[in-house]
Amino acid sequence: MNQAQSWQSTSRGFTLLEIMIVIVIIGLTTGLVVVSLGVLDQRRTVAEANRLKLALNQAADAALMQQETLGWFYQDDLKQYSLKMLNQDAEWVQLTQVLFAPYTINNLCEITVTSEAISEAMPEVIEDLSNIEDDDSEQPAIIFLSSGEYSPFELNITNQKELLIQLSGDGFGSVEVKAAES
């Protein structure tokens, strides 16, 4: 009986060593979670870039196959891009195929579009689009012609961690993706 009483009196709390071990384990676990969240953001940004690359290459192919002029539109306020077709009335209309439906990008990503002035890069496009009289109408950032050509462009994709990915197209070949040098 004497041993039971002495054991109860000595086991009233945790030792300093036990508390320190628990704190170290919690710290390591927290550190791993924070690092893995950063990697997840980078993966999402790379995934958005690859999806956009596929969409732009598909648009160039579709314009060639359907013998239509397509336009790539980006709405920065909605973080959404879409592909539209130029109809006979010289109006941009939304394509009905699911592949070309408007797509909202990840909220962590930002897209900046830099394209050469279409009048300088592709003067023949001006002839094709000369029927558009409304200057206030929405204009595409990139135009895909039925000949397989498209307006040269550069898209920069960043996330909150400032990872920068560039998509670029020279107007003839497929769209290229590369990580930009900081």
Order of alpha helices (4+ residues) and beta strands (2+ residues): alpha-alpha-beta-beta-beta-beta-beta-alpha-alpha-beta-beta-beta-beta
